[in-house]
Amino acid sequence: MTENIQAPVAKKIPTQLEKFDDVRTDDYFWLKDRENPEVIDYLNKENEYYEAMTAHTKDFQKDLFEEMKARIKEDDESVPYLYNGYYYITRFEKGRDYPIYSRKKGSLSANEEIMFDCNELAKDHKYFQLSGLSISIDNQLAAYAVDTVGRRIYTLQVKNLTTGEILTDKIENTTGNSTWANDNKTMFYTNQDPKTLRSDKVLKHKLGTDTATDELVYFEEDDTFDVAVGKEKSKKYILISSSSTLTTEFRTLLADNPNGKFKVFQKRVRGLEYSISFYGDSFYIVTNKDKATNFKLMKTPEKATNRKNWEEVIMHREDVLLEDIDIFRDFLVVSERSNGLNRIRIMPWNGDAEYFLPFESETYTAYTTANIDFDTDILRYGYQSMATPSSVIDFNMKTKEKEVKKEQEVLGGNFDKNNYHEERVWATAKDGTKIPISMVYKKDLKKDGKNPLLLYAYGSYGHSMDAYFSSTRLSLLDRGFIYAIAHVRGGEDLGRPWYEGGKLAKKKNTFTDFIDCSKYVIQHQYTSAKHLYAEGGSAGGLLMGAIINMAPQLYKGIIAQVPFVDVVTTMLDDSIPLTTGEYDEWGNPNVKKYYKYMKSYSPYDNVKAKKYPNIYVSTGLHDSQVQYWEPAKWVAKMRALKNDNTVLYLDTNMDAGHGGASGRFEALKELAKEFSFLLDLEKIKK
């Protein structure tokens, strides 16, 4: 019986943390030492406790895993895209966890060239990730990066695609980001600070030379900025981007002149954000210049890039967010967001009438995808809704004909999207703001307050959480669950002001929005507090920590994945990866007003002796974004203080990082754990 299983108790070693004459006592600060055997022992004991407490669900977890796996087309492949004379394909083989990257020259009927079989490369590793694939302009060489720990520290290498030889050039401690100059022998890549993991350097490597002699091309001194390097679509320019939460700066270099000097496009001005594309004899700029909160499109001559030369192409609109552009020879394609929904706008360069792609649902996501070819009339875009599997569609912008290249197959034989109902409703926040909620459930469901409902949100960094399809989610829907996404402030779902309204000193709006969405689904009898569950990961895990401190009575259970819960301590430690670059998101706690505000909502600092919902917390020992000790400390403190008999689990993957397990089926096992946690609480056994 689980009543006899004792939860581990972390020992208390009080550490005094003082700032602005305010002293916080952290009893579990000692868990921060990954090299301490006692820390590893504690994490293992928590894992053993979780395993013992959930032993009765193990068979169900296996069934859920097999059920979800059975819906996935195992021998699947991506829609090929054409780049520089080759069709590129990513495919999976039955029973194998990792992708195979291949290509075909000139025609899809040509012989397949396998570039990388990640199943072979991953054989001797518990974790494996291949990233940053970059092909030289002569199609002969592929730069690629590998991470075998999960900490997103990549080793960069080069493969000769003609001979299959792996070149001796081997560069450690990179971000995985690289690009080729047009001479086919010069690579630009980004390195990171070994301690903070901030991407801070761009270096230049000549094939066949000692990597120790690589030239430092650019060093980003401001520790709130990150750098990246890449080539824009026309392939004429290599770009270095420096970006922080609020500010961007680009440098350009002709790709034909790798030994030249990068030129600043427009020097950084705090609060000025911009991104650039090249077409004809001009650069096109998506920017918030002149207080264009929702961004606008401007252009400037190739040789006169200072902002004083920028001219407006698409004006700023208060109610429409301009997200991105795709440039083609005859068309400009604009990705926008209005009333929380994606729009794709087609604008012919010759002045013919513009138009929008038609979308009818209110719970859909549409987005342009791999549009690498400049000289084409075909726009490739993706579409999905909460009940409609994702499709890849080729749209002829001249004839307006569309061809569905691929629709995600849901195997198993019993899926019919017409069996599900999807809708968008609007909750009213405490300040009167209307918050959209997207949801999906079986059509025969009754709104009687007895349905289990899983409410998901993220709500940070301006990351919009669009309605999307998930075949794994069917395992909940078909067992009577409602699945809902709360589009809370802090995301950019309803435009840039939506983001501004949920960050810095307005961060609590994210939490209260979610709580008000929770109250809405209870009041309208979609569910009740006995059957309402909440889920969020990373910054969404912070959201989970905040809501159970503020309104624990609303929830039966909580899933917090790699949760960012020790906000004050982490943001005060500039040696931790990603901290200083976050000041514009959360505030700098070295400033008193931000310190006090953060402390007022930081989940770890606000754990109290009270009743908490049932909680499942997952993390990875090698997580580079939210360090494992945050959830470990949080769980230890809640264990010591909570005064109820609800379950509290800490499940640490000792071989992975922020993204969890690396194999596509291993990730399903982690999902089966989460689903079994929910279904067990609902007393659903099969």
N, C-alpha and C positions, 0 to 999 in steps of 0.2 A: 504493500500500500504506500502511496506517495506521502501519506501523513507522517510516516516514520523516517522519511529521508530528510536529513538535516542540510540546510543551505550553508554554504561556506561563509565564514565571517572574516572579513579582512581586518587585520590588526590596525590599530590607530597609532599613528606617530604624528602628533600635532606639529604643523609647520605654520609659523606666523607670517602672513603676507600683508605688508603695509603699503598703503598708498594714500596720499592726501590725509594723513592722520587717521585713516580708517584701517582697522586691523581685521583681516579675515583669517580664521583658523581653518586650515585644510588638513584634516586627519589622514587623507589618503594621497598626499603629494608624493609619497614614496613610490607609488605605482608607476611613476614616470620613467623609471630606470629599466629599460628593456633588457639590459645585461645582468640584472639582478636575478639570481635563480629563484628567490622568493616571489618575485613578480610573476615569473613564468609558472611557478607552482600554483599561485593563486588563480591565474587564468585557466590553468588546466583543471583545477578543482571546480571552477565555475562551469567549465565544459562538462565535467563528469556529473555535476549536479543537474545540468540541463538534460543530459542523456538519460540519467536515472528517472527524472521526473516525467520525461516524455516517452519512456520505453514502451508504454502501452499504445503509442501512436506510430511506432516504427513501421508496422506492416501497412498502415494507412498511408504513411509517407511514401513508401515504395509504390503503392498503388497510384497515388497522386502523380508521382514521378513518371511512371509508365503511361498513365493517362495523358499527361501533358506532352510527353515525348511522342506518343502515338499520333498526335495531331500535327506534328512537324514533318514536313517532307524532308527526309534525311538526305536524299541524293538531290539536293537543291542547288540552283546556281542563279547568280545575278543576271539582270538584263545586260548584255554586252554594250560597252560604249566605245566609240571610235576616238582614238587620240593619236595624231601624228602617224597615220597609216596602219595602226594596229587596233584590233578589237580586244579590249581587256575584259576579263571574266573572273569573278570570284565564285568558287563552287565548293560544295560539301559532298562527301561520300557517305554512304550508309554506314552507321556504326562508328563513325570517326568524329572526334570533337572539334577539330580545327579546320580552318579554310585552306583551300588550294588556290593560289593565284596563278592565272595562266593568261595567254594571249594568242591571237591568230592574226597572221599578216594579211591585210587587204580584204579578206573575205571570211565570213563565218564558216565557209566550207573548207577553209585552209586547215592544215595540220595544227593541232594544239601544241603550243610550247608551254610547258610547266615551268614557271619562274620559281615559285616557292611552294613546297608542300609542308605546311606548318605541322602536320601530324608527325612527319619524320623529324622535323627540327625540335619538336616538343618532347620527344621520347624520353629523354633523361631528366626532365624537369617537372616539378610539381605545379609550377606556374609557368605559362609561356604567353608572350604577347609580341607579335610582329607589327610594326607601325612605320609610318613615314615613308612608304614606298615612293620612290622618285626615279623617273626614267630619263636618261640623257637624251639630248635632242637627236642624236644619230641612232637611237633605239638600241644601242649595244650594251649599255650599262644600267644596272639598277642599284641605287642606294637604298638601304633598308636598315631598320633599327630593331633591336631585340631587348626585351625586359624579361628576366627569368625570376624575378623576386616579387613584383607587384608594386614596387615603390616608384614606378615611372621614371627610373633612371636607365637610360637606354645606351646600348653599345651599337655604334654606327659602323656598318660594313658595306662593301661594294661587291656585286656579283657581275661577272661577264656573262651576259645572256646568250652569247654565241657559243662559248666554250664550256659554260657551266662552272668555270673557275671562280672561287672566292678569292678576291685580291687580298694582298697582305695588309692593305690599308685598314686599320682597326682603331676606332676612336671611342674611348670610354667616356662615361659621365656626360652624355648628351641628353637633350630633350627628345630626341628622335626626329626632330625637324631639320630637313635639309633641302637644298635645291641646286640644280646644275646650271652653270654658265653655258653659253652656246658653243664653247670650244670643246665640250665633251671630256674635259680633263680637270676642270676646276669645280669644286663643290663649296658651297657656303652652308654652314650649319650653326646651330645654337647650342651653347653649353649652359650649364646651370651651376649656381653656387652649391658646393657639396653639402653644406649644412642646411641652408634655408630652402634649397631646391628651386630658388628663383631663377628663371631663365634670364641671364644678364649679359651674355656675350654672343657676338656673331664672329665666327672664325672662317678663314679661307684655307682649304686644303687642296694641294695639287697631287693628283694621283701619282703614286710611286715614291713620294717623299715621306720623310719621317714626320709623323703626326706631332711630335714635340716641337717642330719648327713651323707649325701652322700659324699663319698671320692673324693677329687680332684685328678685325675690321671695325668692330664697334663694341664698346663697353657701356652699358647702361648704369650710370652712377646712382641714379635716383632709385632707392630700394622700394618705392611704391609702384615702379614700372616693370613690365616684362617685355622681352623682345621676341620676335619671330622673323623668319626670312622665307621668302617664296617668290614665285614668278607670276606676274599677272597674265590674264588669258591670252593676250596677243603674243606673249613670249618675248616681247621686245625689252621689257624691263624686269630686273630683279628688285624686289622691294624689301626693305627692313622696316618692320613696324615696331614702335615703342608704344605701349598702351598701359594706362592705369584705368581705374573705374570711371574716371571723369574726363580723361584727356588722352589724345592720340597724337603721334608724330610719325611721319613716314620719311624714309630716305630712298632714293632711286639710283639705279645704275644700269646702263645699257648692258644687256646680257651678252652682247658681242664683245664687250670690253671688260673682262673680269679683273684686269689689273688697274682699272680706273678707280676714281674716288666716288663714293656715294655722296649724293647731294641731298640736302634737306629740302623736302617738298614744301612744307609750311611748318615753321618751328612751333614747338608746343606753346600753347597758351592755356592756362588752367581753365578747364570747363569746355574747351573747344575739342569736339570729337569729329573725326572725318575718316572715310575710307575712300580708296581711289581705284578707278578702272581706266584703261587706255583704249581709245578708239579714234581712228583717223589721224588727226593732228592735235587731238585734245585729250586732256584727262577729265573724267567725269567723277564728281565728288558727292558722296552722300554725307551730309553734315548737319550739325545743329547750330551752325554759324548764325549770329544775330538772333539769339534766343529762339531758334527754331526747335522747340522742345521735342516735337514729333519728327524732326529731321526733314530735310528738303534735298533736292538734287541740283547741283551746280556744275559748271564746266569751266575749264581754263585752258589757254594755249599750252602746248607741250613745253615751250621754252620760258613760260612766265607763270610759275606755279604759286607764287605768293597769293595769299587770300584777297589782297586788294584787286586782283585780276579775275576773281571768280564771278561768274554770271549765272543768274538763276535759270534753271530749266523747268523744274517742277517746284512750285511754291510750297511753303509750309502750310499745313492745315491743322486746325485745333483738334479735329475729330478723326484724323487718319494718321497712323504711324507708317512712315516710309521705312521699311526694314532692309531692303537690299535691291540690287539691280543685276540683270544678266544682259550683256551686250552681244548682239549678233550683227552681221554685216548689214541686214536690212531692217532690223527690229531692235527696239529697246524694250526689255521686259522688266516690269517693276513689281516687286513683292511688297504688298501693303497689308495693314491690319486695321479693320474698321469694326467697331462694336464688338470687339473680341474675336473676330473671325478673319481668316486669311483671305486675301484677294490677289489674283494674278492679273496684271494689267498689261496689255499688248499695245505698244506704240510704234507704228512704222516710222522710220527715219524720213520717208519721202513726204510726210504730211498727211497721208491718208488717215481716215477716221480710226481712232483708237477704240479698244473694246476690252471687256473683262471676260475671263473664262467663267462660265456659269456654274455655280454650286448652289444646291437647294437646301441641304441639311443645315441645322444649327449646331450640330455636334461633330464637325468634321475637321480635318487638317489637310491643307493643300500646300505644296511647297515645290519649288523648282529643285531639280536634282543635278545629275552629272551633265552639265551643258558646257563641255570643254571645247567642242568644235565651234569656231567662230563663223565659218562660211557655210551656214545651213539655215533652212527655213523651219527646221524641226525643233520645237521646245519639248524637252523631257521634264515631266513633273510627276509628283507622287500625290496620291489621294487616299484617304481612309477616313472612316468614322468609327464611332464606338461599337457599331454593329456590323460594319463593312470592312472586310479584310483589305489590307493595303494593296494598291495597284500602282504600277509604273506605266505611264501613258506618254506616247509620242503625239504631239499636237502640231499639225502643219499650220503655221501662222499665216500663210497666204490663202490656202483653201479652207481653213478652219475644220479640216477633217482630223479626227483623232483615232489612234490605234492603241488599244490596251495591249502593251507588250507582255505584261505579266500581272496576274492577280494572285496574291498569296493563297496557297492551297491550305485548307484546313481539313486534314485527313480524319479518319475515324468514321465517316459515313453519316453522322447524324447532325452535322452543323447546317443550319438554315438561318440566314440573317433575318428572315421574316418572322422568326420566333422571338425576336428581341425588340424591345421598345427603347428608343433613345430620346432624350429630351434635354432642354436647357431651361433651368428655372433661375430666379433671381432672389437671393436673400437680401434683407436690409440690415446693413451694419449699424452699430450703435450711433454713428455720426450721420446716418441717413444715406450713406453710399450704397448703391445696389451692387451686389457681388454675384457674378454668374456661377452656377453650378451645372456641370455637364454630367449626365448619368445614363446608365444603361441597365436593363433588367429584363427578365422573362415577361412576355406579354400577358400571361395569365396571373400575374402577381396582384394581390389585393393590398391596398394601402390601409392596413389595419393596425399599424404600429408594431407588428410582430416580426417584420422582416429584418434579418441581419443586413447591415449596410456598412460597407468599407469606404470611408471618405479619405481621399488622398490629396496632398498639396505639397508644394515646394516653397514658393513665395520669396525668393531672394535673387539678387544679381540681375534683375530684369529678365530672368529666364521664364519665358511663357510656357505654360503647361497645357498644350493643346490637347483636345480630345483625340484619342487614338485607339486603334484596335489591338487587342491582345488575344491570341488563341489560348494562352495559359489561363487567362481570366475566366474563360468558360467553365473551368472547374469550380469556380465560386458561383457564377451566374446560374449554372444548371443545378446547383444545390440550394437555390433560393436567395442568394445574396443580391443586393443592389450594389453596383460599383459607381462611385461618384468622384468627380474631381472638383475641388473648390478652387476657383481662379482668384486667389486672394491677392491683395496688394503686396508689392515687393517683386512680383513678376511684372512682365510688360504686356500682359494679356489685353488690356484695354488702352495701350499706348504708353508713352514714356511717363506721363504724370502718374500712371498706375504704379510704376516702379518707384518714382520719387516719393510716393505716398506710403511706402513700406520699407524705408531704409533709414539709417542714421537715427535721428531723434524721433522718427515716426515709425520705427520698427514694430512697435506694439500693435500697430494696425494689422500687421500680418496675422498676429495671434488672435486678436479680437474678431477679425474677419472670419477666421476659421471657426471660432466658437459660435459666432452668429450663424454661419452656415450649418453648423451642427444643430443649433436650436431650430433652424428652419426645417430640416428634414425630420426632426422629432415632432414639431408642431403640426406639420402637414402629414403626419402619420405614415411617412415612408418607413420609419423605424421608431425605436424608443431607446432610452438610455440603457436598457437591458440588452440591447442588440446593436448598439452603435460602436463601430471600431474605427480607429484612425491610423494612418500610415504616412511616414515621411522619411526621407533619407538625407544624410549630410546636413545642409542647412534646413532641409525639411525635417530632419531629426531634432534640430533646435526647436522648430515649431512644435513637434510632439512634446518635448520637454517642457516648453512654456505652457501649453494648454493643460497638461495634467497638473501643473502647479496652480493654474488659474481656475480651471473648471473640471476637476477630476470626476465629478459626479455625472458628467454627461456621457462617459465612455465605459464600455464593458472591457475593451482591450485596446492595446496600443502596440504597433510595430514601429520600432525606431532603428533604422539602418544607418550604420556608421555615423551616429549623431554628434553634431557639434554642440556640446552642452556646457562646456566649461569656458564660457565666452570671455570673462574678465581675465582669468589667468593666462589663457592662450593669447589673447590680444595684447597683453603686457609683455609677452615673451617674443622678442623680435628674432630669436634664433630658431623658432619653429617655422617650418616651411609654410609659405604663403601668408604669413601674418601681416607684414608691413604693407603689402599690396591691397590689404583688406580695409585699410583705414577709411577709405571713401565709401565703403559699404556699411560698416558698423560704427565708425567713429574711432578716434584715437583715444584710448583710455588714459594716455598721459595728459589729456585735457580733462579737467575735473568734471565738467558737465557730462561728457561722454562716459567717463568712469562711473559716475553715479547712475546714469541711465541704463548702461549695460548691466550693472549690478542688480538693478531693479527687476530685470527679466531673465538674467542668466539662469538656466535650469538648475545647474549644480549649486549655485549660491542660494537658491530659493527652495531647496528641498526642506520640507517641514514634517513634523510628526502628524501625519494625517492618513486618511484612506486614499489609496491610489488604485487605478484600474489594474487589470492584468497586463503585464508588459513583457514583450520579447525584444531584446536588444541584440543586434549583431554588429560585429566589427572585424577588422583584419589586423593582425599583428604588425604588418609592414605598411599600413596605411600612411601615405605621405600627405594626405589632405586633412583628414581628421585623425589625429594620433589616437592609437588604441586606448591610451590611458584616460581619455575623456569619458567614453562610455564605461570603462572599468571603474573609475572613481565615482561616477554618477550612480551606478548600480550598487556599489559598496555603501554609499551614503544612504540611498533609499532603503536598502536592507536594514540598516541600523535604525532608521527613524520611522518607517511606515508602520501603522498600527492596524493592520488588516490581515486577512488570510488569502489575499489574491496572489497569483504566481508572478515571479519576477525572474527572468532568465537573461543571462549574459552568454552569448554564443560567439566565441572568437575563432575565426579561421586562422590557424597558426601558420598558414602557407600563402596568404594572399594579402592584398592591399585594399585600396578604396573601392575598387570595382568588384570585389569578391572573386570567386573562382573564375579561371580563365576559359575553360572548355565550355562549349555551348550546352552540353548535357549536365556538367557539374553545376552550372548555374541553376538548372532546373531543380536539382536536389536542394539547393538553398531556398528556392521558392516553395518547394514542397514542405519544408520546415515551417515557413510562414503560414501557408495555407492550413496546415494541420493544427497550428496554434489557434487559428480563428475557428476552424470547424470543431475542434475539441471543446472550445468554450461554448459553442452552440449545441454541443452534444450530438453533432452529426458524425456518425461513425463510419460511413462508407460513401 
